Amino acid sequence: MYRSDQYGLPLRHKAKSVRARRIETGEWWLWAFAVTITLALTAGIVFLTAGGQHAEFNLPYQGDLREWVRALAAFVLLFDIYTLYQHLQLQRVRRQLAQQDYLFQLISENAADMIAVVDNDGNRLYNSPAYQKILGYSAEELSTSSSFDQVHRSDRERVIQASTRALTTGETQRLEYRMRHNDGTWRVLESTANAVRNDKGEVQGLVIVNRDITERKRAEEMLEHNAFYDSLTDLPNRALFADRLQLALKRAQRHSDYKFAVLFVDVDEFKVINDSLGHSAGDELLVQIAKRLTANFRDTDTLARPGNSDQPGEVGLARLGGDEFTVLLEDVRDPSDAIRVAQRIQAKLAVPFEIKGQQIVITASIGVASSATSYSTAEELLRDAEIAMYRAKRAGKARSEVFDPAMHSHAVVRLKLETDLRRGLEHGELVAYYQPIISLVTGKITGFEALSRWLRP
């Protein structure tokens, strides 16, 4: 059922093979030595006893023969006792080894982690039963394949390099990689490889402990996705969009010929839809808007692809919150390109939406900010695109406006005026004056005007 190593022993007994071999060899030598000594002493006793029958030996040795025989017999008896004691010790050690082997089997067969032993060539020598529980492979299936066969093609080179380092240096190697399940799906494993050394200290294989961390990795990916993607539309959120926008700014600073633009899209009168049809209808409308915009950019290919993106426009379109969407247009050759994209967006959104059995027609106001203006942060560019969007709303909605520095100055002045006005209300700086309205025909007061004068310090 299990393959054998170079010593010809089953790998489930690998933990005790070297030590057991030493003990068994010593035991054989001990028994061989005991038999030899016993035979030699017995022969000596027989020789000395038989020598008493010859006349030439009777006179000199007859008196001491009995003493010699008794001494030899006592020595043989002591040696036999010592041999018996050593045999009992060997039996005790053998029982300890058997108990350790049982514990090894018990631990390896019931461990939640997958335990494997491979040789220097990557051949599997032992695989714990957890492989079948977690990956669906039986011991027979694994024994006929290399330890790299089930590793994902993209991760295989890293695994081979880590195995080579562990075999070369003998140091523990830890890494994560994907391994194919017997049903064809992929599992993520956290692996630790430790070197197995022979009597000379040479590395002769690896003990690999694999832990299935697929569910943990999925949870981590879900947390990361939720941190950077909008939960309703699954579009990138403000944090991810700002990060990509910052990268675009850095690229524009390094390459003067690189230009880009940001479109700030806001749905007109979205609050009316929420108030009349309910928030669920509003959420459904936002989802359909996101799908329509995504399909538009994928079909027309107006968004440049980030270097590490596999899908067109994956991070070019984002939802900042509420009914606000942003678009990052890279490699803009002419400022009019951004205007044309804004017009295309408005045309796409003008097609009626089907929400809860009703057709809803919407419009959008769009603000455009270009990288031609000097910016240092992504928030500054987003701010100016939003200012341009509000200018489009004040100009009648359903249109687009391109930001210019005068808009920023006007917005700053307006913000300061609103702030000072609120402060004036709090401090009683606004005073009401009433002016009568007199009829020129009758000369009588027919009404009055109320004027509010701001007594600013």
C-alpha positions as a Python dict, from the first residue, in 0.01 Angstrom:
ca = {
    (1, 'M'): (0, 0, 0),
    (2, 'Y'): (289, 234, 72),
    (3, 'R'): (612, 273, -119),
    (4, 'S'): (943, 171, 33),
    (5, 'D'): (1249, 386, 81),
    (6, 'Q'): (1605, 297, -11),
    (7, 'Y'): (1633, 73, 293),
    (8, 'G'): (1340, -142, 181),
    (9, 'L'): (1124, -57, 480),
    (10, 'P'): (765, 68, 466),
    (11, 'L'): (754, 441, 514),
    (12, 'R'): (499, 423, 795),
    (13, 'H'): (795, 274, 996),
    (14, 'K'): (1036, 542, 877),
    (15, 'A'): (1056, 701, 1220),
    (16, 'K'): (1211, 391, 1378),
    (17, 'S'): (1392, 217, 1091),
    (18, 'V'): (1748, 336, 1159),
    (19, 'R'): (1732, 293, 1533),
    (20, 'A'): (1557, -43, 1509),
    (21, 'R'): (1822, -168, 1265),
    (22, 'R'): (2098, -74, 1509),
    (23, 'I'): (1924, -254, 1793),
    (24, 'E'): (1853, -567, 1591),
    (25, 'T'): (2214, -579, 1465),
    (26, 'G'): (2345, -541, 1819),
    (27, 'E'): (2113, -814, 1938),
    (28, 'W'): (2237, -1058, 1674),
    (29, 'W'): (2598, -985, 1759),
    (30, 'L'): (2523, -1032, 2127),
    (31, 'W'): (2357, -1368, 2074),
    (32, 'A'): (2633, -1483, 1838),
    (33, 'F'): (2897, -1381, 2092),
    (34, 'A'): (2707, -1556, 2373),
    (35, 'V'): (2680, -1878, 2176),
    (36, 'T'): (3049, -1867, 2083),
    (37, 'I'): (3163, -1808, 2439),
    (38, 'T'): (2929, -2076, 2573),
    (39, 'L'): (3059, -2329, 2320),
    (40, 'A'): (3419, -2240, 2393),
    (41, 'L'): (3373, -2273, 2768),
    (42, 'T'): (3182, -2598, 2733),
    (43, 'A'): (3459, -2736, 2514),
    (44, 'G'): (3714, -2630, 2775),
    (45, 'I'): (3524, -2802, 3052),
    (46, 'V'): (3492, -3119, 2849),
    (47, 'F'): (3862, -3107, 2764),
    (48, 'L'): (3969, -3059, 3121),
    (49, 'T'): (3732, -3326, 3248),
    (50, 'A'): (3835, -3572, 2981),
    (51, 'G'): (4201, -3507, 3056),
    (52, 'G'): (4172, -3687, 3390),
    (53, 'Q'): (4154, -4025, 3214),
    (54, 'H'): (4520, -4000, 3096),
    (55, 'A'): (4799, -4085, 3331),
    (56, 'E'): (5027, -3804, 3216),
    (57, 'F'): (4772, -3548, 3327),
    (58, 'N'): (4663, -3711, 3653),
    (59, 'L'): (4951, -3618, 3873),
    (60, 'P'): (5008, -3245, 3799),
    (61, 'Y'): (4644, -3133, 3750),
    (62, 'Q'): (4427, -3377, 3937),
    (63, 'G'): (4411, -3160, 4246),
    (64, 'D'): (4311, -2840, 4067),
    (65, 'L'): (4074, -2988, 3806),
    (66, 'R'): (3768, -2958, 4024),
    (67, 'E'): (3851, -2592, 4099),
    (68, 'W'): (3890, -2512, 3728),
    (69, 'V'): (3560, -2678, 3641),
    (70, 'R'): (3375, -2489, 3911),
    (71, 'A'): (3523, -2153, 3804),
    (72, 'L'): (3437, -2211, 3439),
    (73, 'A'): (3084, -2315, 3526),
    (74, 'A'): (3037, -2005, 3740),
    (75, 'F'): (3170, -1783, 3461),
    (76, 'V'): (2934, -1939, 3207),
    (77, 'L'): (2644, -1896, 3447),
    (78, 'L'): (2726, -1526, 3501),
    (79, 'F'): (2763, -1470, 3130),
    (80, 'D'): (2428, -1634, 3061),
    (81, 'I'): (2264, -1416, 3325),
    (82, 'Y'): (2421, -1105, 3168),
    (83, 'T'): (2304, -1215, 2825),
    (84, 'L'): (1952, -1270, 2953),
    (85, 'Y'): (1955, -923, 3111),
    (86, 'Q'): (2067, -765, 2786),
    (87, 'H'): (1797, -952, 2597),
    (88, 'L'): (1532, -821, 2837),
    (89, 'Q'): (1663, -467, 2785),
    (90, 'L'): (1641, -509, 2410),
    (91, 'Q'): (1284, -631, 2441),
    (92, 'R'): (1197, -326, 2649),
    (93, 'V'): (1347, -89, 2391),
    (94, 'R'): (1164, -276, 2114),
    (95, 'R'): (834, -230, 2297),
    (96, 'Q'): (909, 143, 2334),
    (97, 'L'): (980, 170, 1963),
    (98, 'A'): (660, -17, 1883),
    (99, 'Q'): (468, 227, 2104),
    (100, 'Q'): (633, 525, 1935),
    (101, 'D'): (551, 379, 1595),
    (102, 'Y'): (189, 334, 1703),
    (103, 'L'): (177, 696, 1823),
    (104, 'F'): (327, 815, 1493),
    (105, 'Q'): (66, 624, 1297),
    (106, 'L'): (-210, 747, 1526),
    (107, 'I'): (-101, 1111, 1490),
    (108, 'S'): (-38, 1103, 1115),
    (109, 'E'): (-360, 918, 1034),
    (110, 'N'): (-577, 1148, 1247),
    (111, 'A'): (-403, 1479, 1182),
    (112, 'A'): (-610, 1746, 1010),
    (113, 'D'): (-302, 1857, 816),
    (114, 'M'): (-169, 1658, 523),
    (115, 'I'): (170, 1498, 593),
    (116, 'A'): (391, 1376, 310),
    (117, 'V'): (744, 1239, 275),
    (118, 'V'): (924, 1283, -58),
    (119, 'D'): (1270, 1181, -173),
    (120, 'N'): (1533, 1397, -340),
    (121, 'D'): (1367, 1347, -678),
    (122, 'G'): (1024, 1460, -560),
    (123, 'N'): (875, 1109, -554),
    (124, 'R'): (613, 1049, -289),
    (125, 'L'): (722, 801, -23),
    (126, 'Y'): (440, 851, 225),
    (127, 'N'): (107, 1038, 227),
    (128, 'S'): (-116, 1066, 530),
    (129, 'P'): (-487, 974, 503),
    (130, 'A'): (-574, 1347, 525),
    (131, 'Y'): (-488, 1374, 154),
    (132, 'Q'): (-794, 1167, 71),
    (133, 'K'): (-1015, 1363, 310),
    (134, 'I'): (-904, 1705, 181),
    (135, 'L'): (-796, 1650, -180),
    (136, 'G'): (-982, 1329, -265),
    (137, 'Y'): (-673, 1127, -363),
    (138, 'S'): (-614, 775, -233),
    (139, 'A'): (-267, 657, -129),
    (140, 'E'): (-246, 444, -444),
    (141, 'E'): (-325, 742, -670),
    (142, 'L'): (-64, 959, -502),
    (143, 'S'): (204, 689, -502),
    (144, 'T'): (200, 672, -883),
    (145, 'S'): (261, 1046, -935),
    (146, 'S'): (522, 1307, -855),
    (147, 'S'): (465, 1552, -572),
    (148, 'F'): (453, 1836, -828),
    (149, 'D'): (190, 1689, -1063),
    (150, 'Q'): (-111, 1833, -880),
    (151, 'V'): (46, 2177, -818),
    (152, 'H'): (-99, 2466, -1019),
    (153, 'R'): (109, 2544, -1326),
    (154, 'S'): (158, 2907, -1218),
    (155, 'D'): (285, 2799, -874),
    (156, 'R'): (489, 2494, -977),
    (157, 'E'): (816, 2679, -1034),
    (158, 'R'): (799, 2842, -688),
    (159, 'V'): (732, 2504, -525),
    (160, 'I'): (1024, 2341, -709),
    (161, 'Q'): (1256, 2625, -609),
    (162, 'A'): (1149, 2603, -244),
    (163, 'S'): (1198, 2223, -247),
    (164, 'T'): (1543, 2262, -401),
    (165, 'R'): (1645, 2517, -137),
    (166, 'A'): (1521, 2290, 141),
    (167, 'L'): (1713, 1991, -2),
    (168, 'T'): (2026, 2200, -59),
    (169, 'T'): (2041, 2402, 262),
    (170, 'G'): (1837, 2180, 494),
    (171, 'E'): (1649, 2488, 615),
    (172, 'T'): (1274, 2495, 670),
    (173, 'Q'): (1080, 2639, 376),
    (174, 'R'): (729, 2784, 401),
    (175, 'L'): (506, 2899, 116),
    (176, 'E'): (150, 2908, -17),
    (177, 'Y'): (41, 2750, -344),
    (178, 'R'): (-257, 2596, -520),
    (179, 'M'): (-312, 2222, -557),
    (180, 'R'): (-573, 2050, -771),
    (181, 'H'): (-850, 1858, -598),
    (182, 'N'): (-951, 1522, -741),
    (183, 'D'): (-1273, 1683, -869),
    (184, 'G'): (-1076, 1940, -1071),
    (185, 'T'): (-1117, 2241, -839),
    (186, 'W'): (-822, 2417, -677),
    (187, 'R'): (-736, 2437, -309),
    (188, 'V'): (-492, 2679, -148),
    (189, 'L'): (-234, 2511, 76),
    (190, 'E'): (6, 2651, 333),
    (191, 'S'): (311, 2426, 320),
    (192, 'T'): (611, 2373, 546),
    (193, 'A'): (902, 2155, 428),
    (194, 'N'): (1164, 2013, 667),
    (195, 'A'): (1470, 1814, 565),
    (196, 'V'): (1514, 1445, 654),
    (197, 'R'): (1879, 1353, 720),
    (198, 'N'): (2057, 1017, 727),
    (199, 'D'): (2322, 896, 973),
    (200, 'K'): (2588, 1108, 800),
    (201, 'G'): (2381, 1425, 822),
    (202, 'E'): (2306, 1427, 451),
    (203, 'V'): (1961, 1541, 334),
    (204, 'Q'): (1781, 1244, 181),
    (205, 'G'): (1427, 1378, 156),
    (206, 'L'): (1165, 1615, 290),
    (207, 'V'): (880, 1594, 537),
    (208, 'I'): (607, 1826, 410),
    (209, 'V'): (313, 1942, 620),
    (210, 'N'): (30, 2096, 415),
    (211, 'R'): (-262, 2287, 563),
    (212, 'D'): (-575, 2369, 364),
    (213, 'I'): (-630, 2748, 394),
    (214, 'T'): (-876, 2785, 106),
    (215, 'E'): (-1162, 2914, 319),
    (216, 'R'): (-931, 3155, 502),
    (217, 'K'): (-801, 3294, 172),
    (218, 'R'): (-1157, 3335, 45),
    (219, 'A'): (-1249, 3527, 359),
    (220, 'E'): (-942, 3749, 320),
    (221, 'E'): (-1023, 3815, -45),
    (222, 'M'): (-1383, 3895, 46),
    (223, 'L'): (-1270, 4144, 312),
    (224, 'E'): (-1030, 4304, 66),
    (225, 'H'): (-1299, 4317, -201),
    (226, 'N'): (-1547, 4477, 37),
    (227, 'A'): (-1287, 4737, 133),
    (228, 'F'): (-1236, 4854, -225),
    (229, 'Y'): (-1560, 4773, -406),
    (230, 'D'): (-1912, 4907, -378),
    (231, 'S'): (-2143, 4646, -225),
    (232, 'L'): (-2446, 4746, -438),
    (233, 'T'): (-2299, 4777, -789),
    (234, 'D'): (-1971, 4584, -736),
    (235, 'L'): (-1787, 4875, -896),
    (236, 'P'): (-1466, 5014, -744),
    (237, 'N'): (-1541, 5252, -460),
    (238, 'R'): (-1394, 5592, -379),
    (239, 'A'): (-1084, 5449, -207),
    (240, 'L'): (-984, 5230, -501),
    (241, 'F'): (-1066, 5498, -758),
    (242, 'A'): (-859, 5756, -569),
    (243, 'D'): (-569, 5511, -555),
    (244, 'R'): (-581, 5452, -932),
    (245, 'L'): (-619, 5823, -992),
    (246, 'Q'): (-312, 5892, -781),
    (247, 'L'): (-115, 5643, -991),
    (248, 'A'): (-229, 5824, -1304),
    (249, 'L'): (-112, 6155, -1157),
    (250, 'K'): (232, 6012, -1082),
    (251, 'R'): (254, 5874, -1432),
    (252, 'A'): (160, 6214, -1576),
    (253, 'Q'): (435, 6376, -1367),
    (254, 'R'): (692, 6132, -1507),
    (255, 'H'): (574, 6147, -1868),
    (256, 'S'): (476, 6487, -2000),
    (257, 'D'): (301, 6339, -2305),
    (258, 'Y'): (62, 6134, -2089),
    (259, 'K'): (-278, 6299, -2046),
    (260, 'F'): (-596, 6182, -1877),
    (261, 'A'): (-932, 6316, -1765),
    (262, 'V'): (-1185, 6249, -1491),
    (263, 'L'): (-1561, 6255, -1550),
    (264, 'F'): (-1789, 6315, -1252),
    (265, 'V'): (-2140, 6181, -1333),
    (266, 'D'): (-2440, 6271, -1117),
    (267, 'V'): (-2798, 6155, -1189),
    (268, 'D'): (-3040, 6448, -1205),
    (269, 'E'): (-3338, 6446, -968),
    (270, 'F'): (-3248, 6104, -826),
    (271, 'K'): (-3414, 6195, -496),
    (272, 'V'): (-3751, 6217, -673),
    (273, 'I'): (-3719, 5851, -778),
    (274, 'N'): (-3636, 5743, -423),
    (275, 'D'): (-3926, 5943, -279),
    (276, 'S'): (-4182, 5826, -535),
    (277, 'L'): (-4087, 5462, -602),
    (278, 'G'): (-3895, 5379, -287),
    (279, 'H'): (-3530, 5312, -207),
    (280, 'S'): (-3539, 4958, -347),
    (281, 'A'): (-3633, 5102, -688),
    (282, 'G'): (-3354, 5357, -651),
    (283, 'D'): (-3104, 5082, -574),
    (284, 'E'): (-3221, 4882, -876),
    (285, 'L'): (-3180, 5190, -1095),
    (286, 'L'): (-2824, 5241, -970),
    (287, 'V'): (-2741, 4878, -1046),
    (288, 'Q'): (-2876, 4910, -1401),
    (289, 'I'): (-2687, 5236, -1450),
    (290, 'A'): (-2364, 5066, -1342),
    (291, 'K'): (-2424, 4775, -1581),
    (292, 'R'): (-2507, 5007, -1870),
    (293, 'L'): (-2198, 5221, -1814),
    (294, 'T'): (-1974, 4915, -1777),
    (295, 'A'): (-2110, 4763, -2098),
    (296, 'N'): (-2068, 5095, -2278),
    (297, 'F'): (-1700, 5126, -2192),
    (298, 'R'): (-1630, 4760, -2263),
    (299, 'D'): (-1796, 4780, -2605),
    (300, 'T'): (-1650, 5112, -2718),
    (301, 'D'): (-1313, 5052, -2548),
    (302, 'T'): (-1287, 5417, -2450),
    (303, 'L'): (-1115, 5334, -2123),
    (304, 'A'): (-747, 5258, -2129),
    (305, 'R'): (-648, 4933, -1964),
    (306, 'P'): (-436, 4946, -1650),
    (307, 'G'): (-116, 4751, -1684),
    (308, 'N'): (-220, 4478, -1441),
    (309, 'S'): (-586, 4456, -1543),
    (310, 'D'): (-737, 4174, -1744),
    (311, 'Q'): (-1073, 4340, -1805),
    (312, 'P'): (-1127, 4664, -1997),
    (313, 'G'): (-1238, 4947, -1771),
    (314, 'E'): (-1215, 4741, -1454),
    (315, 'V'): (-1100, 5035, -1242),
    (316, 'G'): (-1183, 5318, -1485),
    (317, 'L'): (-1545, 5328, -1369),
    (318, 'A'): (-1636, 5372, -1003),
    (319, 'R'): (-1925, 5460, -777),
    (320, 'L'): (-1834, 5717, -513),
    (321, 'G'): (-2165, 5687, -330),
    (322, 'G'): (-2532, 5773, -373),
    (323, 'D'): (-2600, 5854, -739),
    (324, 'E'): (-2243, 5970, -811),
    (325, 'F'): (-2020, 5783, -1058),
    (326, 'T'): (-1673, 5865, -1181),
    (327, 'V'): (-1481, 5767, -1492),
    (328, 'L'): (-1105, 5773, -1546),
    (329, 'L'): (-1013, 5828, -1911),
    (330, 'E'): (-647, 5753, -1977),
    (331, 'D'): (-435, 5845, -2278),
    (332, 'V'): (-658, 6136, -2374),
    (333, 'R'): (-506, 6292, -2687),
    (334, 'D'): (-740, 6590, -2713),
    (335, 'P'): (-964, 6766, -2455),
    (336, 'S'): (-1260, 6714, -2687),
    (337, 'D'): (-1224, 6335, -2635),
    (338, 'A'): (-1355, 6371, -2280),
    (339, 'I'): (-1651, 6579, -2403),
    (340, 'R'): (-1741, 6313, -2659),
    (341, 'V'): (-1728, 6041, -2392),
    (342, 'A'): (-1953, 6254, -2167),
    (343, 'Q'): (-2202, 6293, -2452),
    (344, 'R'): (-2195, 5919, -2514),
    (345, 'I'): (-2268, 5855, -2145),
    (346, 'Q'): (-2566, 6091, -2153),
    (347, 'A'): (-2697, 5922, -2467),
    (348, 'K'): (-2670, 5579, -2305),
    (349, 'L'): (-2847, 5693, -1989),
    (350, 'A'): (-3124, 5864, -2189),
    (351, 'V'): (-3257, 5524, -2299),
    (352, 'P'): (-3552, 5439, -2066),
    (353, 'F'): (-3488, 5201, -1773),
    (354, 'E'): (-3736, 4928, -1676),
    (355, 'I'): (-3787, 4948, -1298),
    (356, 'K'): (-4067, 4755, -1128),
    (357, 'G'): (-4272, 4742, -1443),
    (358, 'Q'): (-4233, 5113, -1512),
    (359, 'Q'): (-4020, 5292, -1765),
    (360, 'I'): (-3800, 5558, -1609),
    (361, 'V'): (-3616, 5822, -1809),
    (362, 'I'): (-3326, 5998, -1642),
    (363, 'T'): (-3066, 6259, -1728),
    (364, 'A'): (-2719, 6316, -1590),
    (365, 'S'): (-2498, 6616, -1529),
    (366, 'I'): (-2129, 6554, -1593),
    (367, 'G'): (-1825, 6751, -1484),
    (368, 'V'): (-1490, 6706, -1659),
    (369, 'A'): (-1148, 6778, -1512),
    (370, 'S'): (-830, 6732, -1714),
    (371, 'S'): (-479, 6650, -1603),
    (372, 'A'): (-356, 6946, -1806),
    (373, 'T'): (-398, 7152, -1490),
    (374, 'S'): (-128, 7094, -1229),
    (375, 'Y'): (-253, 6864, -954),
    (376, 'S'): (-67, 6700, -667),
    (377, 'T'): (-339, 6478, -521),
    (378, 'A'): (-629, 6275, -651),
    (379, 'E'): (-871, 6455, -418),
    (380, 'E'): (-793, 6789, -582),
    (381, 'L'): (-879, 6653, -925),
    (382, 'L'): (-1200, 6491, -797),
    (383, 'R'): (-1294, 6818, -629),
    (384, 'D'): (-1261, 7014, -951),
    (385, 'A'): (-1455, 6754, -1150),
    (386, 'E'): (-1734, 6780, -893),
    (387, 'I'): (-1729, 7161, -916),
    (388, 'A'): (-1772, 7134, -1292),
    (389, 'M'): (-2061, 6892, -1240),
    (390, 'Y'): (-2241, 7141, -1013),
    (391, 'R'): (-2185, 7412, -1274),
    (392, 'A'): (-2361, 7183, -1526),
    (393, 'K'): (-2654, 7141, -1287),
    (394, 'R'): (-2688, 7516, -1233),
    (395, 'A'): (-2674, 7568, -1608),
    (396, 'G'): (-2986, 7355, -1658),
    (397, 'K'): (-2883, 6993, -1594),
    (398, 'A'): (-2856, 6715, -1853),
    (399, 'R'): (-2533, 6864, -1979),
    (400, 'S'): (-2157, 6857, -1924),
    (401, 'E'): (-1911, 7124, -1820),
    (402, 'V'): (-1532, 7132, -1836),
    (403, 'F'): (-1357, 7267, -1530),
    (404, 'D'): (-1152, 7585, -1555),
    (405, 'P'): (-966, 7767, -1277),
    (406, 'A'): (-1231, 8042, -1269),
    (407, 'M'): (-1483, 7783, -1148),
    (408, 'H'): (-1262, 7704, -852),
    (409, 'S'): (-1220, 8069, -764),
    (410, 'H'): (-1595, 8127, -792),
    (411, 'A'): (-1664, 7818, -577),
    (412, 'V'): (-1423, 7942, -311),
    (413, 'V'): (-1584, 8286, -306),
    (414, 'R'): (-1932, 8135, -288),
    (415, 'L'): (-1829, 7903, -4),
    (416, 'K'): (-1681, 8192, 193),
    (417, 'L'): (-1994, 8399, 137),
    (418, 'E'): (-2220, 8117, 260),
    (419, 'T'): (-2000, 8063, 565),
    (420, 'D'): (-1998, 8432, 657),
    (421, 'L'): (-2374, 8453, 603),
    (422, 'R'): (-2441, 8168, 843),
    (423, 'R'): (-2212, 8330, 1097),
    (424, 'G'): (-2397, 8661, 1049),
    (425, 'L'): (-2730, 8490, 1123),
    (426, 'E'): (-2589, 8344, 1442),
    (427, 'H'): (-2456, 8682, 1559),
    (428, 'G'): (-2760, 8890, 1462),
    (429, 'E'): (-2585, 9082, 1187),
    (430, 'L'): (-2893, 9073, 958),
    (431, 'V'): (-3145, 9348, 1036),
    (432, 'A'): (-3495, 9371, 885),
    (433, 'Y'): (-3613, 9708, 736),
    (434, 'Y'): (-3968, 9772, 618),
    (435, 'Q'): (-4037, 10014, 331),
    (436, 'P'): (-4393, 10127, 256),
    (437, 'I'): (-4550, 10102, -88),
    (438, 'I'): (-4762, 10416, -159),
    (439, 'S'): (-5022, 10454, -435),
    (440, 'L'): (-4945, 10759, -652),
    (441, 'V'): (-5317, 10799, -728),
    (442, 'T'): (-5461, 10798, -377),
    (443, 'G'): (-5149, 10872, -178),
    (444, 'K'): (-5230, 10587, 58),
    (445, 'I'): (-5006, 10301, 176),
    (446, 'T'): (-5107, 9988, -12),
    (447, 'G'): (-4837, 9755, 118),
    (448, 'F'): (-4474, 9733, 223),
    (449, 'E'): (-4144, 9567, 134),
    (450, 'A'): (-3930, 9384, 386),
    (451, 'L'): (-3557, 9431, 333),
    (452, 'S'): (-3281, 9244, 514),
    (453, 'R'): (-2960, 9441, 550),
    (454, 'W'): (-2636, 9270, 646),
    (455, 'L'): (-2437, 9482, 889),
    (456, 'R'): (-2103, 9308, 835),
    (457, 'P'): (-1818, 9408, 1071),
}
